[in-house]
Amino acid sequence: MSIGGDGGYGDERGIAGAGSGGRGRARTRTRLPEDDVVDAYEEPRRGPVRVGRSMMTVVGVVVLLIAALAFANRGGGDGSSGTGGPDAENRARPTAPTGERPVTTGTDGVPTGFPRTEQGAQSAAANYTVALGGTGMFDTERRHQLVDTLYTPEAAARIKGPQDEAYSAEFFERLGLDERGRAPEGMTFVSRAIPVGTKVTEYGDDSATVEVWYTSLIGMAGEESTLPVTTTWKTWTFDLRWTGSDWKIADDSQEDGPAPVPGDDRASTAEDISKAVEEYGGFTYAR
């Protein structure tokens, strides 16, 4: 910036002095780096201290990092242990992970051996949703195996008959399956449940009621399919009982929703869906 509004290139006084027979001396101004201009014959004037842009950038980054760390520590504990501290359960939001590790054991391909806690009950309900919403339920032998594994003995004996009637040849035909629940050659039958969140509505030492909000994929992927793969949104409620070593389903029910507004994503081809189902595996869910 200049002093006196002359753009830093001198003024009329300096020009007159140079042309007065040598009696006057030309006065010049020198442009220095960083836009600081100093008059060679006047005491330099001290302006306000200014912070450079680079310094402001550093300060801004530091502030953002501090804010991010504070937000992370508020939601997930100090990270010093798997449980996140004694009050991690109170700090966790309803749909946020609590930090509990998923189980490492399983029975017949289904995660089992969940702890006798509210979190354990929620993890059990989420994983049971995945198992009971998969293609295994369309095979009679596999369905009976899943029911025996996940339900109490009393509940398993009660629901096997009605389920066998529900998974009938007529039902399979409407889905494009054969009488044994298999997809035609060249097509892929898709049935997957994906938990979105869990909630405990009741809890006791030997019982728990857990709601699982989930979305599912259902349909036939293939060029000649008359039932393309679509999504649904439901809430599955489980009445769980502690059997001494794990949570088992004593009763369950479903209702529609909550369903979000559908997006405007372009639907993929049947080939892309079939490839995705074959290549992308599932997860073990832990609350």
C-alpha atoms as one frame of an Amber mdcrd trajectory, in Angstrom:
protein
   0.000   0.000   0.000   1.182   3.595  -0.546   1.469   6.602   1.750  -0.321
   9.763   0.687  -2.358   8.068  -1.998   0.289   8.311  -4.741   0.615   4.640
  -5.467   4.135   4.490  -4.026   5.863   6.287  -6.920   6.639   9.748  -5.394
   4.698  13.044  -5.418   4.815  16.605  -6.807   7.176  17.883  -4.092   9.903
  15.488  -5.098   9.612  16.397  -8.799   9.858  20.206  -8.124  12.922  19.803
  -5.946  14.799  17.995  -8.670  14.313  20.852 -11.139  15.200  23.928  -8.981
  18.811  24.464  -9.888  20.140  21.775  -7.632  19.102  23.629  -4.483  16.634
  20.985  -3.621  17.180  17.269  -3.440  14.897  14.772  -5.142  12.942  12.750
  -2.697  12.202   9.172  -3.626  10.073   6.443  -2.199  11.188   2.841  -2.134
   8.758  -0.088  -2.600   9.688  -2.879  -0.217   8.472  -6.467  -0.154   5.264
  -7.416   1.651   3.597  -4.138   0.554   5.345  -2.088   3.285   6.423   1.335
   1.897   9.010   3.485   3.776   9.663   7.192   3.163  13.453   7.687   3.013
  13.305  11.158   4.708  10.526  10.655   7.206  10.281   8.606  10.310   8.593
   5.337   9.400   5.041   5.153  10.665   4.081   2.061  12.558   0.821   0.542
  11.439  -1.270  -2.115  13.186   0.223  -5.611  13.415  -1.320  -7.881  10.789
  -1.532 -11.664  10.832  -0.453 -13.281   7.555  -2.786 -15.539   5.616  -0.624
 -18.585   6.258  -0.894 -18.040  10.007  -4.683 -17.679   9.771  -4.838 -20.947
   7.827  -2.828 -22.774  10.501  -5.030 -21.380  13.260  -8.178 -22.420  11.363
  -6.925 -25.986  10.887  -6.030 -26.298  14.571  -9.486 -25.079  15.602 -11.166
 -27.621  13.297  -9.011 -30.451  14.652  -9.844 -29.538  18.231 -13.567 -29.455
  17.397 -13.387 -32.820  15.627 -11.535 -34.451  18.520 -14.042 -33.076  21.006
 -16.937 -34.450  18.941 -15.300 -37.883  18.611 -14.529 -38.104  22.322 -18.077
 -37.113  23.203 -19.618 -39.880  21.089 -17.166 -42.755  21.422 -15.355 -42.538
  24.760 -11.600 -42.232  25.113 -10.845 -45.383  23.147  -8.708 -46.827  25.947
 -10.754 -50.018  26.183 -13.361 -51.980  24.265 -16.214 -50.709  26.430 -15.217
 -47.034  26.317 -15.445 -46.458  30.078 -18.049 -47.145  32.759 -20.574 -44.633
  31.411 -20.176 -45.401  27.696 -23.651 -46.885  27.616 -25.149 -43.563  28.710
 -23.095 -41.526  26.244 -23.896 -43.651  23.188 -26.680 -42.453  20.937 -29.514
 -44.884  20.065 -28.107 -45.674  16.620 -24.406 -45.317  17.457 -22.160 -48.322
  18.106 -21.295 -48.857  21.751 -17.879 -50.351  21.204 -18.781 -53.882  22.313
 -16.904 -56.464  20.262 -19.007 -58.861  18.150 -19.122 -62.506  19.121 -16.493
 -64.854  17.730 -18.567 -68.033  17.989 -21.359 -69.376  15.839 -23.722 -72.289
  15.267 -24.668 -73.555  11.803 -23.253 -70.407  10.207 -25.129 -68.015  12.513
 -23.376 -65.880  15.184 -24.294 -67.151  18.659 -23.060 -66.889  22.242 -24.125
 -63.311  22.914 -23.546 -61.820  26.385 -26.286 -61.542  28.984 -26.617 -57.767
  28.641 -28.849 -55.300  26.852 -26.186 -54.885  24.230 -25.916 -58.643  23.852
 -29.672 -58.908  23.332 -29.563 -56.204  20.662 -26.663 -57.876  18.879 -28.512
 -61.191  18.948 -31.680 -59.657  17.524 -29.778 -57.925  14.712 -27.954 -61.091
  13.662 -31.103 -63.210  13.947 -32.801 -60.737  11.595 -30.088 -61.350   9.006
 -30.335 -65.131   9.321 -34.127 -65.269   9.197 -34.265 -62.833   6.284 -31.869
 -64.796   4.071 -32.350 -67.315   1.290 -31.833 -70.180   3.743 -35.430 -69.809
   4.869 -36.597 -70.954   1.418 -35.018 -74.392   1.849 -37.007 -76.643   4.192
 -34.033 -78.408   5.776 -32.063 -75.219   6.278 -35.119 -73.393   7.629 -35.722
 -76.071  10.276 -32.047 -75.872  11.219 -32.221 -72.104  11.654 -35.404 -72.281
  13.689 -33.948 -74.898  16.030 -30.824 -72.770  16.502 -32.431 -69.388  17.063
 -35.740 -70.133  18.822 -36.496 -71.683  22.174 -37.513 -75.364  21.884 -41.142
 -74.484  22.662 -41.255 -71.718  20.066 -39.506 -73.852  17.432 -42.026 -76.659
  17.853 -44.872 -74.155  17.594 -43.831 -72.335  14.412 -42.349 -75.052  12.192
 -45.731 -76.284  10.957 -47.171 -72.846  10.071 -43.901 -71.874   8.421 -43.886
 -75.004   6.268 -47.381 -74.102   5.108 -46.372 -70.520   4.376 -43.321 -71.551
   2.337 -45.522 -73.523  -0.033 -45.077 -74.475  -3.683 -47.624 -71.822  -4.650
 -45.636 -69.171  -2.773 -42.427 -70.291  -4.464 -44.085 -70.163  -7.860 -45.103
 -66.541  -7.328 -41.464 -65.736  -6.575 -40.263 -67.588  -9.663 -38.742 -70.490
  -7.672 -39.244 -74.194  -8.196 -41.032 -76.373  -5.654 -37.811 -76.736  -3.619
 -37.173 -73.008  -3.436 -34.434 -72.898  -6.068 -33.993 -70.225  -8.742 -34.143
 -71.154 -12.460 -30.851 -71.599 -14.270 -29.297 -68.283 -15.242 -31.137 -66.330
 -12.529 -30.287 -65.315  -8.972 -32.831 -65.251  -6.176 -32.107 -62.430  -3.730
 -33.291 -62.270  -0.130 -31.249 -60.200   2.319 -32.048 -58.322   5.508 -29.858
 -55.379   6.542 -30.356 -54.017  10.088 -30.345 -50.248  10.357 -30.763 -49.926
  14.117 -31.930 -51.685  17.271 -33.839 -50.616  20.374 -34.545 -52.317  23.705
 -38.097 -51.690  24.904 -38.006 -54.056  27.898 -35.174 -55.771  29.722 -34.859
 -58.157  32.658 -32.373 -60.714  33.903 -33.899 -63.487  31.804 -35.856 -61.671
  29.113 -35.601 -58.795  26.668 -37.785 -57.224  24.006 -35.789 -55.801  21.133
 -36.978 -53.988  18.028 -34.866 -54.146  14.863 -35.434 -51.563  12.160 -34.195
 -53.024   8.892 -34.356 -52.865   5.133 -34.411 -55.917   2.918 -33.795 -56.941
  -0.680 -36.199 -59.426  -2.233 -36.744 -60.586  -5.803 -35.302 -62.435  -8.774
 -32.340 -61.034 -10.683 -32.366 -62.146 -14.299 -33.117 -60.910 -17.792 -36.451
 -62.728 -17.947 -37.470 -62.078 -14.346 -41.020 -60.901 -13.759 -40.229 -60.037
 -10.113 -37.209 -57.700 -10.062 -35.273 -57.119  -6.848 -36.871 -54.407  -4.712
 -36.354 -52.976  -1.230 -38.720 -53.005   1.731 -38.551 -51.365   5.167 -39.833
 -53.092   8.299 -39.472 -53.326  12.066 -38.990 -56.797  13.561 -39.804 -57.206
  17.256 -38.189 -60.094  19.152 -39.168 -61.397  22.582 -35.918 -62.995  23.747
 -35.276 -65.414  26.604 -31.967 -66.163  28.305 -31.420 -69.932  28.173 -28.277
 -70.115  30.293 -25.773 -69.654  27.465 -27.436 -67.450  24.867 -30.479 -65.415
  23.893 -33.232 -67.344  22.097 -36.410 -66.142  20.396 -39.577 -66.930  22.340
 -41.838 -64.933  20.027 -41.536 -62.396  17.217 -43.645 -60.140  15.018 -43.178
 -57.645  12.191 -44.715 -54.411  11.005 -44.090 -52.137   8.024 -41.771 -49.124
   8.193 -40.505 -46.642   9.042 -39.810 -46.188   5.316 -37.852 -43.196   3.985
 -38.721 -41.353   0.786 -37.295 -43.331  -2.159 -34.279 -41.755  -3.795 -33.839
 -41.045  -7.475 -31.031 -43.564  -8.028 -31.085 -45.251 -11.405 -31.941 -48.940
 -11.063 -29.077 -51.301 -11.858 -29.313 -54.071 -14.390 -30.186 -57.626 -13.388
 -26.622 -58.633 -14.226 -25.178 -56.012 -11.867 -27.485 -57.112  -9.047 -26.598
 -60.780  -9.519 -22.893 -59.957  -9.523 -23.198 -57.811  -6.395 -25.069 -60.524
  -4.484 -22.385 -63.066  -5.355 -19.412 -60.821  -4.606 -20.503 -58.843  -1.529
 -20.682 -60.766   1.732 -22.547 -59.931   4.913 -21.505 -58.895   8.403 -21.700
 -59.955  12.012 -23.650 -57.190  13.728 -22.758 -55.944  17.191 -24.518 -53.281
  19.208
